[in-house]
Amino acid sequence: MKLTAALGLMALTLAAPAFAQVPDLAGREIVVVTENAYPPLQFLDSSGAAVGWEYDAMAEIAKRLNATVTYQNISWDAMIPAVSEGQFDVGMTGITIRDDRKDKVDFSDSYMTSEMVMMVRGDEARFTDAASFAANTELFMAAQPGTTPFYVGVYSVLDGDEANPRIKLFETFGATVEALKSGDVDLVLTDGTAGAGYVEASAGGLKIIGEKLGTEDFGFIFPKGSDLVAPMNAAIAALRADGTIDALNKKWFLDYKMGQ
């Protein structure tokens, strides 16, 4: 399944693993940790309620597994270490499946594939792609340390120096977007899912430029050796097979109008 070209910024092509029977976890409590700072996957709406694609998906997964989910919050930079140490059962916040992270945590199967895009202010005219951004040493980008956008910025946009002063670091993705809006930085790299949501909500204040900078697969994370990986994968396969993932994509990437 791939979202229509009208979405432009999002590629949600999902490689379906073999369908497996979903086990019954007999009401087991699963503690999920998230950041609530990555719309439309998970964020706080105007009433302060935690909502998003991942919340809806996790609710459906819990229903199929006969499990009870409780949520905790943590910053991005603390999430992988905390899950690795067994403080939480599952982590979710649009986490890119990467080999270096597999040394610390186990991943579920991919539930979404998204393309990396360049987000700028709506009136930006000084650069149009990664090369022209890199060529202008007066321009800055924002990123969260240790994230895929940070590494793509370092190695695919700039010069490979992880200490390059042209990358300003922020604790949350939302803070990078606010820095872009205020003019403190000139570029934010993001996957197409989050980028499309912010652009739509900006009323022309933000836009996407240039070519896609690659793709990333998202997965839930678990402590190494977790017995929840196989049940979670079976539930993800079930959601894909019965059309639930298609419905969530439509809800959060086609129908939902994000507020600021």
RAFENJO-V929188 format. One record per residue. N is the residue number from 1. PSI is psi in whole degrees, 0 to 359 (999 if undefined). OMEGA is omega as a letter, one per 40 degrees, with the letter a starting at -180 (999 if undefined). D_LAST is the distance of its C-alpha to the last C-alpha in Angstrom with 2 decimals. Layout:
# RAFENJO-V929188
N,PSI,OMEGA,D_LAST  N,PSI,OMEGA,D_LAST
This chain:
# RAFENJO-V929188
1,131,i,29.46  2,132,i,27.36  3,153,a,24.24  4,162,a,25.12  5,338,i,25.18  6,332,i,22.42  7,328,i,19.98  8,303,a,21.64  9,356,a,19.77  10,135,i,20.55  11,112,a,23.99  12,40,i,24.33  13,128,a,28.11  14,125,i,29.52  15,115,a,33.08  16,120,i,34.53  17,171,i,36.88  18,135,a,39.83  19,135,i,38.87  20,152,i,40.07  21,135,a,40.70  22,124,a,38.01  23,163,i,39.69  24,117,a,39.52  25,8,i,38.35  26,42,i,39.69  27,11,a,36.69  28,138,i,36.22  29,131,i,33.33  30,123,a,31.04  31,116,a,28.85  32,132,i,25.79  33,141,a,23.87  34,178,a,20.38  35,335,a,17.76  36,41,a,14.49  37,27,a,12.81  38,68,a,13.21  39,147,e,10.93  40,17,a,12.16  41,312,i,15.32  42,134,a,14.29  43,172,i,11.29  44,127,i,10.34  45,185,a,8.45  46,340,i,7.48  47,357,a,11.29  48,4,i,11.97  49,142,i,13.75  50,120,a,14.43  51,173,i,14.03  52,173,a,14.48  53,312,a,17.38  54,324,i,19.46  55,316,i,19.34  56,318,i,20.57  57,317,a,23.11  58,324,i,24.39  59,319,i,24.89  60,321,i,26.92  61,314,i,28.83  62,321,i,29.73  63,316,a,30.94  64,328,a,33.20  65,354,a,34.49  66,54,a,35.07  67,161,i,33.21  68,128,a,31.02  69,132,i,27.86  70,152,a,26.54  71,144,i,23.63  72,161,i,23.52  73,147,i,21.09  74,158,i,22.17  75,157,a,21.15  76,313,a,21.58  77,340,i,24.73  78,351,a,26.38  79,306,a,25.64  80,315,i,28.43  81,319,a,31.05  82,317,i,30.25  83,320,i,30.55  84,323,a,33.61  85,357,i,35.22  86,16,i,34.74  87,333,i,32.42  88,158,a,30.28  89,324,a,31.32  90,145,i,28.42  91,139,i,25.53  92,125,i,22.50  93,50,a,19.64  94,49,a,20.30  95,122,i,23.56  96,132,i,25.68  97,114,a,29.25  98,147,a,31.48  99,322,a,35.15  100,330,i,34.87  101,336,a,32.58  102,345,i,35.11  103,339,a,37.48  104,325,a,35.28  105,161,i,33.70  106,149,i,34.35  107,149,i,31.87  108,173,i,31.46  109,157,i,31.94  110,134,i,29.07  111,353,a,26.61  112,143,i,24.61  113,128,a,25.38  114,151,i,22.82  115,143,i,23.46  116,131,a,22.54  117,166,i,20.92  118,119,i,20.35  119,132,a,16.89  120,174,i,17.17  121,154,a,15.81  122,335,a,16.21  123,11,a,19.31  124,126,i,20.99  125,1,a,24.70  126,338,i,26.63  127,155,a,26.63  128,353,a,26.24  129,182,a,27.04  130,320,a,27.90  131,317,a,31.34  132,332,i,30.36  133,312,a,27.72  134,328,a,30.44  135,339,a,32.95  136,102,a,31.10  137,355,i,31.59  138,357,a,29.38  139,147,a,26.21  140,152,i,24.28  141,157,i,22.10  142,148,i,20.01  143,157,i,20.64  144,133,a,21.06  145,141,i,24.83  146,4,a,26.61  147,164,i,24.05  148,316,i,24.88  149,324,i,22.72  150,310,a,24.75  151,324,i,28.02  152,320,i,27.24  153,318,a,26.36  154,311,a,29.61  155,338,a,31.93  156,340,a,30.65  157,312,a,29.12  158,216,a,30.97  159,9,i,34.44  160,2,i,34.50  161,111,a,34.45  162,347,i,32.07  163,14,a,32.47  164,124,a,31.58  165,352,i,30.05  166,352,i,27.82  167,113,i,25.58  168,131,a,23.51  169,140,a,22.77  170,156,a,19.77  171,330,a,19.62  172,157,i,16.33  173,319,i,14.68  174,324,i,11.32  175,327,i,13.61  176,321,i,15.07  177,320,i,11.99  178,322,i,11.41  179,322,i,15.16  180,313,a,15.02  181,321,a,12.61  182,351,i,14.88  183,6,i,18.00  184,332,i,19.48  185,172,a,19.89  186,352,a,20.26  187,139,i,19.66  188,128,i,17.90  189,137,a,19.70  190,158,i,18.02  191,158,a,19.14  192,332,a,18.23  193,306,i,16.35  194,319,a,13.54  195,317,a,13.89  196,320,i,13.67  197,314,i,10.38  198,320,i,8.78  199,315,a,10.95  200,321,a,10.19  201,350,a,6.46  202,353,a,7.78  203,44,i,10.11  204,356,a,12.99  205,340,i,11.90  206,157,i,12.85  207,168,i,15.75  208,137,i,18.22  209,166,i,21.82  210,185,i,25.21  211,159,i,26.82  212,146,a,25.70  213,30,i,26.84  214,177,a,28.06  215,160,i,26.97  216,140,i,26.26  217,134,i,27.00  218,142,i,24.93  219,160,i,26.85  220,152,i,26.86  221,155,a,29.01  222,158,i,31.91  223,149,a,34.64  224,134,i,37.55  225,9,a,39.86  226,137,i,37.53  227,3,i,39.00  228,347,a,35.56  229,309,a,35.19  230,313,i,37.55  231,319,i,36.25  232,317,i,32.64  233,320,i,33.80  234,320,i,35.70  235,319,i,32.70  236,317,i,30.52  237,322,i,33.43  238,318,i,33.60  239,323,i,29.93  240,317,a,30.54  241,324,a,33.85  242,8,i,32.82  243,1,a,29.77  244,318,i,27.14  245,320,i,25.48  246,316,a,25.52  247,320,i,23.86  248,320,i,21.07  249,316,i,20.51  250,316,a,20.37  251,312,a,17.97  252,340,a,15.37  253,350,i,16.08  254,312,a,17.26  255,326,a,16.21  256,128,i,12.82  257,107,a,9.94  258,139,i,6.75  259,163,i,3.77  260,999,999,0.00
